[in-house]
Amino acid sequence: MYKYVQADDFEILLFAYSFDGEPVKVIDLAQGEQLPEELIAALSDKNIIKSAYNAAFEWYCLNKFWKSPTDQWQCTMVKGLYCGYPAGLKAIGDAIGLSEDKKKLATGKALIRYFCLPCKPTKSNGGRTRNLPKHEPEKWQLFKEYNLQDVVTEMEIKKVLDKVHFPEAEQRLWELDILMNTYGVRIDKKLVEGALSIGARRTEQLLSEAQDLSGLNNPNSVAQLKEWLENETGQEINSLSKKDVPELIKNADSEQVKRMLKIRQELSKTSTKKYDAMDTACCKDERVRGLLQFYGANRTGRWAGRLVQVQNLPQNHLPMLDFVRELVKNQNLEAIQVIYRQHSKNAFRVN
């Protein structure tokens, strides 16, 4: 969400709202309509509570253009999680038992894909990379109805949840959570880039070695590797899962087979997955945001990890860690392989 909102071309297309249960209004910003002064004033008025489902999203999007402090917001998603309901507007609507005319419309995903994601330029669409309201007026009208219906659904959910007391302490924690996730965590971009580069080069090395050993076109293919192993060993290979490969290595008579299985083990490691997540979620200021979900475990109220999953970072006992980090930043795979070859039996991680 944070990287999305921070993009230079981010804009709000539609704004649907209701004051105190009045009929929902939709402001078509994409076609030149403007927010009423009353609405702009309300966004920063401490005497007016703003409520939304997953309000952190609305709050962050709106604050790019209009100031609206966190202590003026309430989140029906968090309150629903507090009550034991599932996350997701449709899911909680179903669980509460909303009537069909009050539920979230199922057509929304396709419309979001059409109007909110880049489109492939083709000869038939004039080479455009974005679909605008003028390109499909009927779809745009449906999109506005979808936007309106979302607010109707959120209002109905709020009516149900308002019967339950949400502790003030939990509300304050949620407000702190918004600020915490918005502040984010600074990452070492050079280290991330180095780790990904080394991981990619090491994968190329392993695949090349595996191709030379086996003659397979794609040694990373489970089907191809299983067939090759069965031909080499004369035994049926039922699985190449993480827990089965060590036993296969132990029982293998051929050094070639052992090496292929060890390559399989190394190619299957997920030790660079967090770096992929960091690289994907990194904002312009080299901070990763939105790492925790408030009430992610709704039975206990505990935070849940998101994106990089900082709640399960592995411990690192690698000697001379600062030196290793510098080697990774400089993308010096050769030095790492020479100096730390003794660690090759273990997963190599730098945190």
C-alpha positions in Angstrom: 0.0 0.0 0.0 2.7 2.5 1.0 4.8 2.1 -2.1 1.6 2.3 -4.1 0.4 5.6 -2.6 3.9 7.1 -2.8 4.1 6.6 -6.5 4.2 9.8 -8.5 1.2 8.9 -10.6 -1.0 7.8 -7.6 -4.4 9.4 -7.7 -7.9 8.9 -6.1 -10.4 8.1 -8.8 -13.6 7.9 -6.8 -14.6 9.0 -3.3 -17.8 7.5 -1.8 -19.0 8.6 1.6 -21.9 9.1 3.9 -22.5 11.5 6.8 -24.4 10.0 9.7 -26.1 7.3 7.7 -27.4 9.5 5.0 -27.6 8.2 1.4 -24.1 7.5 0.0 -22.6 10.0 -2.4 -19.9 9.3 -5.0 -17.5 12.0 -6.1 -16.1 11.3 -9.6 -12.6 12.8 -9.2 -11.3 11.0 -12.3 -13.8 13.0 -14.4 -13.2 16.4 -12.8 -15.5 16.5 -9.9 -14.2 18.0 -6.7 -14.7 17.2 -3.0 -17.2 19.6 -1.4 -15.6 22.0 1.1 -17.8 20.5 3.8 -16.1 17.1 3.2 -12.6 18.5 3.1 -13.2 20.3 6.4 -14.7 17.2 8.0 -11.5 15.2 7.2 -9.5 17.4 9.7 -12.3 18.2 12.1 -11.5 16.6 15.5 -15.2 16.5 16.3 -16.1 14.3 13.4 -15.2 10.6 13.5 -14.1 9.0 10.2 -14.9 5.3 9.9 -13.9 2.8 7.3 -13.2 -0.9 6.8 -9.4 -1.3 6.8 -9.3 2.4 7.7 -5.5 2.5 7.6 -5.7 2.3 3.8 -8.2 5.2 3.4 -6.3 7.2 6.0 -2.9 6.9 4.2 -4.4 7.5 0.7 -6.3 10.6 1.8 -3.4 12.1 3.8 -1.4 12.4 0.6 -3.8 15.2 -0.4 -5.8 16.3 2.7 -4.7 16.2 6.4 -6.7 13.9 8.7 -5.1 12.9 12.0 -5.2 9.2 13.1 -7.1 9.9 16.4 -10.1 10.9 14.4 -10.4 7.5 12.7 -12.0 4.2 13.6 -11.5 0.9 11.8 -14.4 -1.6 11.5 -12.0 -4.3 10.2 -10.0 -4.2 13.4 -13.2 -4.1 15.5 -14.4 -7.1 13.5 -11.2 -9.0 14.2 -11.5 -8.1 17.9 -15.0 -9.7 17.8 -13.6 -12.9 16.1 -14.9 -12.2 12.6 -12.8 -12.9 9.5 -10.9 -10.2 7.6 -12.2 -9.0 4.3 -15.3 -7.0 3.5 -17.1 -9.8 1.7 -16.0 -12.4 4.4 -17.3 -10.4 7.3 -20.5 -9.5 5.4 -21.2 -13.2 4.8 -20.3 -14.1 8.5 -22.6 -11.3 9.8 -25.4 -12.5 7.5 -26.0 -9.3 5.5 -28.7 -9.4 2.9 -27.7 -9.5 -0.7 -28.5 -5.9 -1.4 -26.2 -4.9 1.5 -23.2 -7.0 0.5 -20.1 -6.1 -1.3 -20.5 -6.5 -5.1 -18.7 -9.4 -6.7 -17.9 -7.4 -9.9 -15.3 -5.2 -8.2 -12.1 -7.2 -8.9 -12.6 -7.1 -12.6 -13.3 -3.4 -12.6 -10.3 -2.7 -10.4 -8.1 -4.6 -12.8 -9.6 -2.6 -15.7 -9.4 0.9 -14.3 -6.7 0.7 -11.7 -4.0 -1.4 -13.3 -1.9 -0.7 -16.4 -3.2 -2.3 -19.6 -1.2 -3.8 -22.4 -0.9 -1.5 -25.4 -2.4 -3.0 -28.5 -3.3 -1.9 -32.0 -7.0 -2.2 -31.1 -6.8 0.1 -28.0 -4.7 2.7 -29.7 -1.5 1.7 -27.9 -2.7 3.1 -24.5 -1.3 1.8 -21.2 -4.2 2.9 -19.1 -8.0 2.5 -19.3 -9.9 5.7 -18.5 -13.7 6.3 -17.9 -14.2 7.5 -21.5 -12.9 4.2 -22.9 -15.7 2.2 -21.3 -18.5 4.5 -19.9 -20.8 1.6 -19.0 -18.0 -0.1 -17.0 -17.1 3.1 -15.3 -20.7 3.5 -14.2 -20.6 0.0 -12.7 -17.3 1.0 -11.0 -19.1 3.9 -9.4 -21.9 1.6 -8.2 -19.3 -0.8 -6.8 -17.7 2.1 -4.9 -21.0 3.2 -3.5 -22.0 -0.3 -2.5 -18.7 -0.7 -0.6 -19.8 2.2 1.7 -23.3 0.7 2.1 -21.7 -2.6 3.2 -19.3 -0.9 5.5 -22.1 1.1 7.2 -24.2 -2.1 7.7 -21.2 -3.9 9.3 -20.6 -0.8 11.5 -24.2 -1.0 12.7 -23.6 -4.6 13.9 -20.2 -3.9 15.4 -21.4 -0.8 17.2 -23.3 -3.1 19.6 -19.9 -4.3 20.9 -17.7 -2.1 23.2 -14.2 -1.7 21.6 -11.8 -0.9 24.5 -10.2 2.6 24.3 -6.8 0.9 24.9 -7.2 -1.1 21.8 -8.2 2.0 19.8 -5.0 3.8 21.0 -2.9 0.8 20.1 -4.4 0.7 16.6 -3.6 4.4 16.1 0.0 3.8 17.2 0.1 0.8 14.8 -0.8 3.1 11.9 2.0 5.5 12.7 4.5 2.6 13.3 3.7 1.0 10.0 3.8 4.4 8.2 7.2 5.2 9.7 8.6 1.8 8.5 12.0 0.2 8.9 15.1 1.4 7.0 16.9 -1.4 5.1 20.4 -1.5 3.7 19.5 -1.4 0.0 23.1 -2.1 -1.1 23.1 -5.3 1.1 19.7 -6.4 -0.3 20.9 -5.8 -3.9 24.1 -7.7 -3.2 22.4 -10.7 -1.7 19.9 -10.9 -4.6 22.8 -10.6 -7.1 24.8 -13.3 -5.4 21.8 -15.5 -5.1 21.0 -15.2 -8.8 24.7 -15.9 -9.8 24.9 -18.9 -7.4 21.7 -20.3 -8.9 23.2 -20.0 -12.4 26.3 -21.8 -11.3 24.3 -24.7 -9.7 22.1 -25.0 -12.8 25.0 -25.1 -15.1 26.8 -27.7 -13.0 23.6 -29.8 -12.8 23.1 -29.6 -16.6 26.7 -30.8 -17.1 26.2 -33.7 -14.7 22.8 -34.8 -16.0 22.4 -33.5 -19.5 18.9 -32.3 -18.4 17.5 -29.2 -20.1 16.0 -28.0 -16.8 17.5 -29.6 -13.7 15.3 -27.5 -11.5 12.2 -29.4 -12.9 11.0 -31.9 -10.4 9.6 -34.2 -13.1 12.8 -34.1 -15.2 15.0 -34.7 -12.1 12.9 -37.6 -10.8 13.0 -39.3 -14.2 16.8 -38.9 -14.3 17.3 -40.2 -10.8 15.1 -43.2 -11.5 17.2 -44.0 -14.5 20.4 -43.6 -12.6 19.4 -45.6 -9.5 16.9 -48.0 -10.9 14.5 -47.1 -8.1 11.2 -45.3 -8.0 11.5 -41.8 -6.6 8.2 -40.8 -4.9 9.2 -37.4 -3.7 11.9 -34.7 -3.8 10.6 -32.8 -0.9 12.8 -31.1 1.6 12.4 -33.9 4.2 13.0 -36.7 1.7 16.1 -35.5 -0.1 18.5 -36.1 2.8 17.5 -39.7 3.0 18.0 -40.1 -0.7 21.5 -38.6 -0.4 22.3 -41.0 2.4 21.2 -44.1 0.5 22.7 -43.0 -2.9 25.7 -45.1 -4.1 26.7 -42.8 -7.0 28.6 -39.6 -6.3 27.0 -38.1 -9.3 23.5 -38.8 -7.9 24.6 -37.4 -4.5 25.8 -34.2 -6.0 22.6 -33.8 -8.1 20.6 -34.2 -4.9 22.8 -31.7 -3.0 22.3 -29.2 -5.8 18.6 -29.8 -5.5 18.8 -29.0 -1.8 20.6 -25.8 -2.4 18.4 -24.6 -5.2 15.4 -25.2 -3.0 16.6 -23.0 -0.2 14.5 -20.0 0.6 17.2 -17.9 2.4 16.9 -15.0 -0.1 13.1 -14.8 0.0 13.1 -12.0 2.6 15.5 -10.0 0.3 13.0 -10.4 -2.5 10.3 -9.1 -0.2 12.4 -6.2 0.9 13.3 -5.2 -2.7 9.6 -5.4 -3.7 8.3 -3.4 -0.8 11.1 -0.8 -0.5 9.9 2.8 -0.9 11.9 5.7 -2.4 13.5 6.5 1.0 14.7 2.9 1.4 12.2 2.1 4.1 9.9 -0.9 4.1 6.4 -0.1 5.5 3.4 -2.1 6.6 5.4 -4.9 8.2 2.8 -5.8 10.9 -0.9 -6.4 10.8 -2.8 -5.2 14.0 -4.9 -8.0 15.3 -3.6 -10.3 12.7 -4.2 -13.2 15.1 -7.8 -12.3 16.0 -8.2 -14.9 18.8 -5.3 -13.5 20.8 -5.0 -9.9 19.4 -1.3 -10.4 18.5 0.3 -8.7 15.6 0.9 -10.8 12.4 3.9 -10.3 10.2 3.4 -9.1 6.6 5.7 -8.7 3.6 9.2 -9.4 5.0 7.8 -11.4 8.0 10.1 -9.7 10.6 8.6 -11.9 13.3 10.5 -15.0 12.2 14.0 -13.7 11.3 16.5 -16.5 11.8 19.4 -16.1 14.2 22.8 -15.6 12.6 25.9 -17.0 14.2 28.2 -16.6 11.2 31.7 -15.5 12.3 33.0 -12.1 11.2 29.5 -11.0 10.2 30.5 -7.4 9.4 33.1 -8.7 7.0 30.6 -11.0 5.4 28.1 -8.1 4.9 30.8 -6.1 3.1 31.5 -9.0 0.8 27.8 -9.2 0.0 27.5 -5.5 -0.6 30.4 -5.7 -3.0 28.7 -8.7 -4.6 32.0 -10.7 -4.1 30.7 -14.2 -4.6 34.2 -15.6 -5.3 35.6 -14.4 -2.0 32.6 -15.8 -0.1 33.0 -19.1 -1.7 36.7 -19.3 -1.0 36.7 -18.0 2.6 33.4 -19.6 3.8 33.5 -22.9 2.0 33.5 -24.6 5.4 30.0 -23.3 5.9 28.7 -24.8 2.6 26.9 -27.6 4.4 24.7 -25.0 6.1 22.3 -22.4 4.7 24.2 -19.2 4.1 22.3 -16.2 5.4 23.2 -12.6 6.0 20.7 -10.5 8.2 
